[in-house]
Amino acid sequence: MMILVMCLGLFSRKMYHYLLDLINSYLGDGLWAMMIYFAAAVVFNKSSVKRIIIISLVFCYGIELSQLYHEPWIDSIRNTTLGGLVLGYGFLWKDIVAYTLGVLFGSIIDKNIFMNRM
């Protein structure tokens, strides 16, 4: 599931001109957060959905907040393809919304389809 979500997220970035601007501005970030949720679900597979949601949101919000910090060493990492995808470039409130929705949708999929966690 993580690989599928990762591919969809990368695909959404490439399809900018073919998607509505509103959807595109949230889709990639929401899918990234959903991938983080699924990664946390694998790592913390004995944990409840609630705990995995909290872990995922703390991670996602932490990455977004780190975008307020700009020093040459971290900006040089952000200027690489992988660094830019993982760390992002600048803080946006809309990303917080997208992360929240992505994690929540991931938890719904996890709870109702995959693991039936409590």
N, C-alpha and C positions, 0 to 999 in steps of 0.2 A: 504494500500500500504506500509506503514511504517513497519508493522509486516511482510509482505511478504519479503521485502528487508532485514530486520533484520535476518530473518530465512535463506535467501540465503547467507548472509554474514557469518553467523556462520557456515553454511554448507560448504562454500568455504574453511574455515579454516581447517575443518576436512578432506577435500578431497585432501589434499596436494599431496599425492602420485599419485592421479588419474588425476590431471590436469597438464598441462604443467607449468613449473616453471615460465615462463614469465606471463602467464595469472594469475596464483595464486598470484604472487607478487603484482599485481595491483587490482585484482578482489575484494578481501575483503575490501580493503581501499576505492575503488570506490563505492562499495555498501554501506559502512558505510556513506560516504559523501552523497550518494543519499538519505539514510534514514534521514540524517540531513536536507537535502533540503525539504523532505516531511514533517518533523516535523515543520520546519520553515513556510512552506506553510499553515499548519493547524493553527499555532499560529498567523501568520500574514496574515490571509485569505483575507483581503481586500487590500493587497499590490500587486504591480505589480511583474511580474516574475523577472524583473531586480533587484528590491529591495530584493527579496527573495534570488536570486543568491548571491548578495553582502553579505547579512546577513549570509548565509550558508558558504560562502568561508571565511569570517572573523572568524567565529566560528572554522571551520576545520583547518585553518592555525594557529589560536591561540593555539589549542590543540597540533598541531605538533611543534610549536615553544616552547611550555611549556616543551617539551621533552628534551630541551637543559638544563633545570634546574634540578639539582639533589641534593636533600637534603634528609636526612633519613626519614623525615615525609612523603614527597610525594612519595618517592621510596617504602615506606611500603604500601602505597595505590596502587601503580602500581603492587606490588607483589600479590595482590588479583586478582581473575578472573575478576570481574567486573571493578576494577580499571585499570587493564591491557588492557581490551577491550576499555574502554573509553579514558584513558590517553595515552596509548601506552607506549613504552619503550625507544626508541631512535630516534632522528631526522634523517629522510631520505628525500632527495630531490625527490625520486620517489614517496613518499607519497603525496607530493604537487601536482605532476602530476595526480596521481590517484584521489585525492580529486577534482581537477578541472574537470576532465572528469566525475566523478560521479555526481557532482552538475549539470554540463551541460546536461548530459543525463536525469537526474531527471527533469530539467526544460523543456526539450523537451517533455517528457512524460506528464508533468503537462500542458503545454501550448496546446499541440495538442490533448490530449486524455481526460483529466479530466476537467479542469476549463476554458479553452479558455481565459486565462488572457491576458492582453495587455502588 
